[in-house]
């Protein structure tokens, strides 16, 4: 009679835990507000954020909080002009948020079994090894070494962390949607701010109009994945974000991003074997014809006007030719090993920059990395192959851009690397679909054989 029932004990334990957590959060909030009131605004803000973060981890757990911060980091990725500290030019708000997210996710990462694609590992090892050797013989070895570290951390660190984390498909969709949301916000705020003075081009919340064009291209390329297996409401939101991002690409004046977007639009129907993309292309072409006078204005700083030679296009071409010539000269001096990363990062061709910096051997490693991130587009079923569509867009744009290792690029490349993981999980959870596919393939083969007979 005196003993308590198991049910009551369980409820009491849960209630006690809830009260304890609530008490800790309340205490942390009081302390943070007190310290914020007695400190400067900046220090106070950090303290408030820190204590609220600790409270969130205690109440929600590390995985939930870390995942939420990773989504926020994806929202901030297309906004490389947003800095956690004014004047800190080499760290963006997205960098800080990713660092915080994966620090909190560390317990989850340590429980994961590390499985990295062999081609990715081989490519990184070859590229980094070549970069280290090239830095030693470079005229500016310490500068080249510092840039090599930035390449490893900026370009390859994030994809490796994503692969170790291997989030669920629902989380990947939130991450992709976060990037699209950030791109849309960058466009809207850019329109409100007006052009940045570079021939009427817009930069949004980025540091350069070309970066705005690149981030918008990647955002548009992820829309097809977001629309698959989604409700009508989600599809409408994704398409709306894609339209906003397309406009952002247009006002950025990036000719290269526009040309790649057109190429991707032409390829996409072949990937999906659907008439819907063709209908969208016809509609877009009709809109283009309706506003052609404005879009094709010779003095326009938009992407179409500059693609046709208007605005600042001619001056930009001269600068690119000079930078490419310097990179070629460095490559001719050291074609096998390269001359280091210093001095060749403005050639507006990431492959030319790579071969000039790390030679032919390093270029092989660099190409292996790109093969790894683009390959899912050709080898995986729908919709997972569409996660690699932004990777194809960047790999194509690489022939005319100098941007190599920034997180607004490699955050999206990380999603492409997750595509095989998601496809494998789905196949294991739905083996009946594989059997249906095998039966359909067998029926097709039988029909073909009968026709040939």
C-alpha positions as a printed Julia matrix, in Angstrom:
453×3 Matrix{Float64}:
  0.0     0.0     0.0
  2.8     2.34    0.84
  4.68    1.62   -2.4
  4.05    3.79   -5.43
  2.85    2.31   -8.69
  5.24    2.14  -11.68
  2.98    4.45  -13.67
  3.05    7.13  -11.01
  6.82    6.77  -10.68
  7.28    7.26  -14.42
  5.04   10.3   -14.48
  6.78   11.74  -11.45
 10.21   11.26  -13.03
  9.12   12.89  -16.3
  7.51   15.78  -14.44
 10.57   16.25  -12.29
 12.8    16.32  -15.38
 10.56   18.89  -17.03
 10.54   21.07  -13.94
 14.33   20.81  -13.67
 14.88   21.78  -17.29
 12.39   24.65  -17.05
 14.11   25.85  -13.91
 17.53   25.8   -15.57
 16.23   27.68  -18.62
 14.53   30.24  -16.41
 17.67   30.74  -14.36
 19.81   31.09  -17.48
 17.38   33.63  -18.92
 17.47   35.73  -15.74
 21.27   35.6   -15.63
 21.61   36.45  -19.33
 19.27   39.43  -19.08
 21.1    40.68  -16.0
 24.51   40.38  -17.67
 23.2    41.96  -20.85
 21.93   44.93  -18.86
 25.31   45.45  -17.17
 27.48   44.79  -20.24
 27.82   46.37  -23.66
 25.23   45.65  -26.31
 27.52   43.34  -28.28
 28.73   41.33  -25.28
 25.23   41.25  -23.88
 23.84   39.91  -27.15
 26.4    37.11  -27.19
 25.61   36.19  -23.61
 21.88   36.14  -24.25
 22.36   33.96  -27.33
 24.7    31.61  -25.45
 22.39   31.08  -22.52
 19.34   30.62  -24.71
 21.3    28.12  -26.77
 22.23   26.12  -23.68
 18.6    26.19  -22.61
 17.48   24.94  -26.03
 19.99   22.07  -25.95
 18.84   21.05  -22.49
 15.19   21.06  -23.51
 15.37   19.75  -27.1
 18.59   17.78  -27.28
 21.74   18.26  -29.32
 20.5    16.66  -32.54
 17.37   18.8   -32.85
 19.14   22.03  -32.01
 22.13   21.23  -34.21
 19.83   20.37  -37.11
 17.91   23.61  -36.68
 21.12   25.64  -36.66
 22.29   23.83  -39.81
 19.07   24.87  -41.55
 19.66   28.46  -40.42
 23.2    28.21  -41.78
 21.79   27.12  -45.14
 19.45   30.13  -45.13
 22.48   32.35  -44.55
 24.67   30.59  -47.15
 23.6    32.71  -50.16
 24.25   35.87  -48.09
 28.04   36.02  -47.89
 27.94   39.76  -47.16
 26.28   39.08  -43.8
 29.04   38.93  -41.17
 28.85   37.89  -37.53
 31.23   40.71  -36.67
 31.51   43.88  -38.82
 34.9    44.07  -40.48
 35.59   40.34  -40.19
 36.01   39.71  -43.9
 36.99   36.03  -43.95
 34.16   34.64  -41.78
 30.52   34.9   -42.78
 27.44   34.45  -40.62
 26.86   31.15  -42.41
 30.37   29.96  -41.47
 29.77   30.78  -37.82
 26.39   29.07  -37.84
 27.73   25.91  -39.51
 30.57   25.78  -36.98
 28.11   26.1   -34.12
 25.71   23.55  -35.64
 28.34   20.84  -36.11
 29.85   21.54  -32.7
 26.46   20.8   -31.14
 26.01   17.81  -33.48
 29.37   16.38  -32.39
 27.79   13.64  -30.2
 25.73   12.55  -33.22
 28.76   12.63  -35.54
 30.8    10.48  -33.15
 28.1     7.8   -33.22
 28.04    7.66  -37.01
 30.01    5.2   -39.06
 32.16    7.13  -41.5
 31.62    6.02  -45.11
 33.1     8.37  -47.7
 33.01    7.78  -51.48
 36.35    6.38  -52.63
 36.53    8.75  -55.6
 35.97   11.74  -53.29
 38.72   10.62  -50.92
 41.12    9.91  -53.78
 40.39   13.26  -55.39
 40.93   15.22  -52.18
 44.16   13.35  -51.34
 45.6    13.91  -54.83
 44.55   17.57  -54.93
 45.75   18.47  -51.43
 49.01   16.56  -51.86
 49.7    18.37  -55.11
 48.81   21.71  -53.53
 51.25   21.15  -50.67
 54.09   20.25  -53.04
 53.28   23.22  -55.3
 53.23   25.55  -52.31
 56.74   24.52  -51.3
 58.18   25.53  -54.69
 55.93   28.58  -55.03
 57.32   32.12  -55.02
 54.96   32.83  -52.11
 54.92   29.53  -50.19
 53.17   30.78  -47.04
 50.44   32.51  -49.03
 49.92   29.39  -51.12
 49.82   27.19  -48.0
 47.27   29.47  -46.39
 45.1    29.29  -49.5
 45.48   25.49  -49.51
 44.13   25.39  -45.97
 41.2    27.56  -47.07
 40.56   25.16  -49.95
 40.54   22.13  -47.67
 38.38   23.71  -44.98
 36.12   25.77  -47.22
 35.48   23.35  -50.05
 35.96   19.87  -48.61
 35.41   20.21  -44.87
 31.68   20.89  -45.13
 30.85   17.99  -47.52
 32.75   15.54  -45.31
 30.85   16.71  -42.23
 27.55   16.36  -44.1
 28.47   12.82  -45.18
 29.36   11.83  -41.63
 26.13   13.39  -40.35
 23.98   11.75  -43.07
 20.69   13.43  -42.08
 17.25   12.05  -42.92
 15.55   12.94  -46.2
 13.13   15.29  -44.44
 16.09   17.19  -42.98
 17.79   17.35  -46.39
 14.61   18.88  -47.8
 14.64   21.5   -45.05
 18.3    22.25  -45.79
 17.57   22.66  -49.51
 14.52   24.79  -48.78
 16.62   26.92  -46.44
 19.06   27.73  -49.23
 16.21   28.67  -51.55
 14.68   30.88  -48.86
 18.01   32.62  -48.28
 18.45   33.23  -52.0
 14.94   34.7   -52.23
 15.59   37.0   -49.29
 18.87   38.13  -50.82
 17.06   39.03  -54.05
 14.22   40.89  -52.32
 16.56   42.91  -50.1
 18.78   43.6   -53.11
 15.83   45.03  -55.02
 14.91   47.22  -52.05
 18.49   48.47  -51.76
 18.93   49.09  -55.47
 21.94   48.47  -57.74
 25.41   48.47  -56.2
 26.88   50.89  -58.74
 28.53   48.34  -61.03
 26.77   49.3   -64.25
 23.32   48.94  -62.75
 23.93   45.41  -61.51
 22.55   44.13  -58.2
 24.51   42.26  -55.54
 21.75   41.56  -53.01
 23.19   40.31  -49.72
 26.4    39.13  -51.41
 29.73   40.86  -51.91
 29.55   40.88  -55.71
 26.93   40.7   -58.44
 28.54   37.55  -59.9
 28.15   35.83  -56.54
 24.49   36.8   -56.51
 24.14   35.24  -59.96
 25.86   32.02  -58.86
 23.83   31.61  -55.67
 20.6    32.25  -57.56
 21.57   29.64  -60.15
 22.13   27.02  -57.44
 18.85   27.98  -55.76
 16.85   27.6   -58.99
 18.53   24.25  -59.68
 17.32   22.78  -56.36
 13.65   23.62  -57.03
 12.91   20.4   -59.02
 14.02   18.25  -56.08
 11.86   20.22  -53.66
  8.82   19.8   -55.91
  9.04   16.01  -56.09
  7.05   14.05  -53.49
  5.74   17.34  -52.07
  2.28   18.7   -51.39
  0.76   21.27  -53.71
  1.4    23.99  -51.14
  5.08   23.11  -50.89
  5.36   22.98  -54.67
  3.82   26.45  -54.97
  6.24   27.83  -52.39
  9.22   26.17  -54.09
  8.25   27.46  -57.53
  7.67   30.94  -56.1
 11.14   30.85  -54.59
 12.52   29.68  -57.93
 10.87   32.58  -59.74
 12.31   35.07  -57.24
 15.75   33.5   -57.54
 15.5    33.61  -61.34
 14.78   37.31  -61.15
 17.75   37.7   -58.82
 19.95   36.01  -61.41
 18.56   38.36  -64.05
 19.27   41.58  -62.13
 22.72   40.33  -61.08
 23.86   40.78  -64.66
 25.77   37.49  -64.59
 25.99   36.32  -68.19
 27.6    33.03  -67.26
 24.9    32.12  -64.73
 22.19   32.93  -67.28
 23.82   30.82  -69.98
 24.16   27.85  -67.6
 20.55   28.25  -66.44
 19.4    28.05  -70.06
 21.52   24.94  -70.59
 20.12   23.29  -67.47
 16.58   24.13  -68.58
 17.22   22.37  -71.89
 18.72   19.31  -70.2
 16.11   18.96  -67.47
 13.27   17.52  -69.6
 15.64   14.74  -70.67
 16.35   13.92  -67.02
 12.7    13.75  -65.99
 11.08   12.61  -69.26
  8.17   14.91  -68.5
  6.28   17.51  -70.51
  5.81   19.82  -67.51
  9.29   21.43  -67.77
  8.66   22.05  -71.46
  5.42   23.86  -70.6
  7.32   26.06  -68.15
  9.97   26.81  -70.78
  7.32   27.82  -73.33
  5.68   30.08  -70.76
  9.01   31.66  -69.89
  9.79   32.26  -73.55
  6.4    33.95  -74.01
  7.13   36.25  -71.07
 10.52   37.01  -72.58
  8.93   38.02  -75.88
  6.39   40.22  -74.09
  9.12   42.22  -72.36
 11.83   41.86  -74.99
 12.29   45.61  -75.56
 13.25   46.16  -71.94
 15.18   42.95  -71.53
 17.32   43.49  -74.63
 18.18   47.13  -73.98
 21.78   47.69  -75.07
 22.69   49.79  -72.04
 21.1    47.39  -69.57
 23.11   45.92  -66.7
 20.92   42.83  -66.45
 22.08   39.36  -67.44
 20.43   39.32  -70.86
 21.69   42.78  -71.81
 25.25   41.91  -70.76
 25.06   38.54  -72.51
 24.4    40.47  -75.71
 27.37   42.76  -75.1
 25.69   45.63  -73.27
 26.57   47.32  -69.99
 30.03   46.53  -68.59
 30.46   43.32  -70.58
 33.37   44.45  -72.77
 35.49   45.67  -69.86
 34.85   42.46  -67.97
 35.97   40.4   -70.97
 39.31   42.21  -71.1
 39.96   41.6   -67.39
 39.17   37.9   -67.76
 41.47   37.53  -70.76
 44.38   39.09  -68.86
 43.8    36.9   -65.78
 43.54   33.76  -67.93
 46.78   34.65  -69.72
 48.63   34.91  -66.39
 47.28   31.53  -65.26
 48.37   29.92  -68.53
 51.85   31.35  -68.15
 52.14   29.83  -64.66
 50.91   26.49  -65.98
 53.52   26.48  -68.76
 56.24   27.09  -66.16
 55.18   24.11  -63.99
 52.75   21.93  -65.95
 53.09   18.79  -63.8
 53.21   20.17  -60.25
 51.88   23.69  -60.71
 53.05   26.95  -59.19
 50.87   27.21  -56.08
 47.53   28.82  -55.39
 48.8    32.36  -55.03
 48.25   34.59  -58.05
 45.96   32.4   -60.2
 42.58   32.66  -58.51
 41.17   35.37  -60.78
 41.31   33.52  -64.1
 37.51   33.05  -64.19
 37.92   29.35  -64.92
 38.23   27.08  -61.9
 39.77   24.27  -63.97
 42.39   26.59  -65.43
 43.05   27.95  -61.96
 43.43   24.41  -60.61
 45.83   23.21  -63.31
 47.92   26.39  -62.99
 48.03   26.03  -59.2
 48.51   22.27  -58.73
 49.45   21.04  -62.2
 48.03   18.2   -64.22
 48.27   15.77  -61.3
 46.26   18.04  -59.01
 43.71   18.67  -61.75
 43.04   14.92  -61.9
 42.15   15.02  -58.22
 39.95   18.08  -58.71
 38.07   16.41  -61.57
 37.57   13.27  -59.45
 35.82   15.4   -56.84
 33.47   16.82  -59.47
 32.79   13.38  -60.93
 31.73   12.26  -57.46
 29.27   15.1   -56.91
 27.77   15.09  -60.44
 27.58   11.3   -60.92
 24.29   10.87  -58.93
 22.53   12.83  -61.67
 23.14    9.94  -64.07
 23.07    6.93  -61.75
 20.3     7.47  -59.18
 16.51    7.23  -59.53
 14.13   10.14  -59.17
 14.01   12.35  -57.19
 17.44   11.78  -55.63
 19.35   12.38  -58.84
 17.94   15.93  -58.83
 19.99   16.75  -55.73
 22.99   16.77  -58.08
 21.44   19.29  -60.48
 23.07   22.26  -58.64
 26.37   20.36  -58.83
 26.03   20.07  -62.6
 25.21   23.78  -62.77
 28.33   24.7   -60.79
 30.57   22.27  -62.69
 29.4    23.89  -65.93
 29.7    27.43  -64.59
 33.23   26.55  -63.49
 34.49   27.18  -67.02
 33.67   30.87  -66.64
 33.91   31.63  -62.9
 36.77   32.03  -60.44
 34.79   31.03  -57.32
 36.22   27.79  -55.91
 35.74   27.15  -52.19
 33.08   29.34  -50.64
 30.36   27.81  -48.46
 27.56   29.25  -50.59
 28.82   26.79  -53.22
 29.85   23.75  -51.22
 26.83   23.72  -48.94
 24.84   22.77  -52.04
 27.52   20.37  -53.26
 27.19   18.65  -49.88
 23.54   17.89  -50.61
 24.54   16.28  -53.91
 26.91   13.95  -52.03
 24.03   12.9   -49.76
 21.91   11.76  -52.72
 23.3     8.18  -52.87
 22.81    7.8   -49.11
 19.15    8.85  -49.34
 18.5     6.67  -52.38
 19.97    3.63  -50.61
 17.83    4.23  -47.53
 14.68    4.58  -49.6
 15.43    1.39  -51.54
 15.97   -0.55  -48.3
 12.7     0.79  -46.87
 10.69    0.13  -50.06
 12.03   -3.09  -51.62
  8.69   -3.71  -53.34
  9.32   -0.74  -55.64
 12.58   -2.29  -56.79
 10.76   -5.54  -57.55
  8.16   -3.63  -59.59
 10.95   -1.88  -61.5
 12.68   -5.21  -62.2
  9.43   -6.69  -63.47
  8.82   -3.67  -65.67
 12.34   -3.89  -67.09
 11.86   -7.61  -67.77
  8.56   -6.91  -69.53
 10.21   -4.21  -71.65
 13.05   -6.57  -72.58
 10.55   -9.3   -73.52
  8.58   -6.9   -75.67
 11.73   -5.72  -77.46
 12.74   -9.34  -78.1
  9.35  -10.14  -79.6
  9.51   -7.11  -81.87
 12.98   -8.11  -83.08
 11.77  -11.68  -83.67
